Amino acid sequence: TPGSVAPWRFTWTEKALWMMSQADVRVFTGDGFRVVSSEPARWWNSHAVGENLVVPAGRTLSVLTPSGASRVLTPGEIGNVSVLRDVMWLSINDGVHGYEPYRFDGESLEFVADLIPGPTPSFPQFLQYARGRMLMEAGRADGTIGITSVEFQPEPLDETARSPWQLNAGCQGCTEAPTIGW
């Protein structure tokens, strides 16, 4: 429509709903939407992780918090990225282990395992979380590729928590669709 600022891109977790437009980045954490960045292009290819917004690019992880603070981590060359159960899983070449699995909870980055000990990379591809383990396809020391897993116990989902999109779900007896206003 004329005068609109579209398109919008959304990403969310149980803790925050992020909206990126051509003009800005907004976050909703339960107390209303607020603009936290006027650099939407920087955050366009982002993922919600925990309550933060994260962009993996090249050798860096850019992190934006709901307060608008940002920081950059430089762990090494970033390969495959997946977000499962509110955690970002990354294949990172840190210059010592080759491409191996790391996990990022929005606050701290943790090396998971050297699946092929030494500088040989395993190039993990993250598949799914099941029964307390992260399943991944990865290279093995004998040169084959197979499914492996590492133990992972994420924070339990709070079944009583209200998601941001539930907070604006409308009311009983309303005849109009609920809207989000700024």
C-alpha positions as CSV (number, residue, x, y, z in Angstrom):
1,T,0.0,0.0,0.0
2,P,1.2,3.6,-0.6
3,G,3.2,5.0,2.3
4,S,3.7,1.6,4.0
5,V,7.1,0.4,5.2
6,A,7.0,-3.2,3.9
7,P,8.1,-5.9,3.9
8,W,8.4,-7.0,7.5
9,R,10.5,-10.0,8.7
10,F,9.7,-11.7,12.0
11,T,11.6,-14.1,14.2
12,W,10.8,-15.1,17.7
13,T,11.4,-17.3,20.7
14,E,9.4,-17.9,23.9
15,K,11.1,-14.8,25.3
16,A,10.9,-12.2,22.5
17,L,9.3,-11.3,19.2
18,W,11.5,-9.4,16.8
19,M,10.3,-7.4,13.8
20,M,12.6,-6.0,11.1
21,S,11.4,-3.5,8.5
22,Q,13.2,-1.3,6.0
23,A,13.2,1.4,8.6
24,D,14.0,-0.2,11.9
25,V,14.2,-3.2,14.2
26,R,11.5,-3.6,16.9
27,V,11.2,-6.0,19.8
28,F,8.3,-7.2,22.0
29,T,9.1,-8.8,25.3
30,G,5.7,-8.5,27.0
31,D,5.7,-4.8,27.8
32,G,4.9,-3.5,24.3
33,F,6.9,-3.0,21.1
34,R,9.9,-0.7,21.1
35,V,12.4,0.3,18.4
36,V,15.9,-0.9,19.3
37,S,17.9,-0.3,16.2
38,S,17.8,2.0,13.1
39,E,20.1,-0.4,11.2
40,P,17.6,-2.9,9.8
41,A,19.9,-4.1,6.9
42,R,22.4,-5.3,9.5
43,W,19.8,-7.5,11.3
44,W,17.7,-8.7,8.3
45,N,19.2,-12.2,8.2
46,S,18.9,-12.8,11.9
47,H,17.7,-15.4,14.2
48,A,16.0,-15.0,17.6
49,V,18.0,-16.8,20.3
50,G,16.9,-16.6,23.9
51,E,15.7,-13.0,24.2
52,N,18.4,-11.7,21.8
53,L,18.6,-11.3,18.0
54,V,21.7,-12.9,16.4
55,V,23.3,-12.6,12.9
56,P,26.0,-15.1,12.0
57,A,28.1,-13.8,9.2
58,G,31.6,-14.7,8.0
59,R,33.7,-14.7,11.2
60,T,31.3,-12.9,13.5
61,L,28.2,-13.2,15.5
62,S,26.4,-9.9,16.0
63,V,24.1,-9.9,19.0
64,L,21.3,-7.3,19.7
65,T,19.6,-7.2,23.1
66,P,16.1,-6.0,23.8
67,S,17.6,-2.9,25.4
68,G,19.2,-2.0,22.1
69,A,22.8,-2.9,23.2
70,S,24.8,-4.7,20.6
71,R,28.1,-6.7,20.7
72,V,30.1,-8.7,18.2
73,L,31.8,-12.1,18.9
74,T,34.5,-13.3,16.6
75,P,34.8,-17.1,17.2
76,G,36.2,-18.1,13.8
77,E,34.8,-18.9,10.3
78,I,31.1,-19.8,10.6
79,G,29.6,-22.6,8.5
80,N,26.3,-24.3,9.0
81,V,23.8,-22.7,11.4
82,S,20.6,-24.1,12.9
83,V,18.3,-22.8,15.7
84,L,16.6,-25.5,17.7
85,R,14.9,-25.3,21.1
86,D,15.9,-21.7,21.6
87,V,19.7,-22.4,21.0
88,M,21.8,-21.6,17.9
89,W,23.9,-24.5,16.8
90,L,26.9,-23.5,14.6
91,S,29.7,-25.2,12.7
92,I,32.7,-23.0,13.4
93,N,36.3,-23.3,12.3
94,D,38.3,-21.8,15.2
95,G,41.7,-22.4,13.5
96,V,42.5,-25.3,15.8
97,H,39.8,-27.9,15.4
98,G,38.5,-27.4,11.9
99,Y,34.7,-27.0,11.5
100,E,33.2,-28.5,14.7
101,P,30.0,-27.9,16.6
102,Y,29.3,-24.9,18.9
103,R,26.2,-23.8,20.6
104,F,25.1,-20.2,21.5
105,D,22.3,-19.5,23.9
106,G,22.1,-15.8,23.1
107,E,24.6,-15.0,25.9
108,S,27.5,-17.3,25.7
109,L,29.2,-19.4,23.0
110,E,30.3,-22.9,23.9
111,F,32.5,-25.4,22.1
112,V,30.6,-28.7,22.1
113,A,33.1,-31.3,20.9
114,D,36.0,-32.1,18.6
115,L,34.3,-34.9,16.7
116,I,37.4,-35.7,14.7
117,P,40.3,-34.9,17.1
118,G,42.9,-32.4,15.8
119,P,42.6,-30.0,12.9
120,T,40.5,-32.3,10.6
121,P,37.0,-30.8,10.3
122,S,33.8,-32.9,10.8
123,F,31.5,-30.3,9.1
124,P,28.5,-31.0,11.3
125,Q,25.0,-30.5,9.9
126,F,22.5,-30.1,12.7
127,L,19.4,-32.2,12.3
128,Q,17.2,-32.3,15.4
129,Y,16.9,-32.4,19.1
130,A,15.6,-35.7,20.5
131,R,15.6,-37.2,24.0
132,G,18.2,-34.9,25.5
133,R,20.6,-35.2,22.5
134,M,21.4,-33.0,19.5
135,L,21.5,-35.3,16.4
136,M,23.9,-34.2,13.7
137,E,25.3,-35.5,10.5
138,A,29.1,-35.2,10.6
139,G,32.3,-36.6,9.1
140,R,34.2,-39.3,10.9
141,A,37.9,-40.0,11.3
142,D,37.7,-42.9,8.8
143,G,36.4,-40.5,6.1
144,T,32.8,-41.6,6.2
145,I,29.8,-39.5,7.1
146,G,27.3,-40.6,9.7
147,I,24.8,-39.6,12.4
148,T,26.3,-38.7,15.7
149,S,24.8,-37.0,18.8
150,V,25.9,-35.0,21.8
151,E,24.1,-34.6,25.1
152,F,22.1,-31.4,25.4
153,Q,19.7,-30.4,28.1
154,P,18.1,-27.2,27.2
155,E,16.0,-25.1,29.7
156,P,12.6,-26.7,29.9
157,L,9.9,-24.9,28.0
158,D,7.7,-22.9,30.4
159,E,4.2,-24.2,29.4
160,T,2.6,-21.5,31.5
161,A,4.4,-18.6,29.9
162,R,2.4,-16.4,27.6
163,S,4.0,-15.9,24.2
164,P,4.1,-12.4,22.7
165,W,1.6,-13.3,20.0
166,Q,-0.9,-14.5,22.7
167,L,-0.8,-11.2,24.5
168,N,-2.4,-9.4,21.6
169,A,-4.9,-12.1,20.7
170,G,-8.0,-10.0,21.0
171,C,-10.9,-10.3,23.3
172,Q,-14.1,-12.2,23.7
173,G,-17.0,-10.5,21.9
174,C,-14.8,-8.4,19.7
175,T,-16.1,-8.1,16.1
176,E,-12.8,-6.8,14.6
177,A,-9.5,-8.7,14.2
178,P,-6.9,-7.7,16.8
179,T,-4.3,-5.3,15.6
180,I,-0.9,-4.3,16.7
181,G,-0.4,-0.5,17.1
182,W,2.7,1.5,17.6
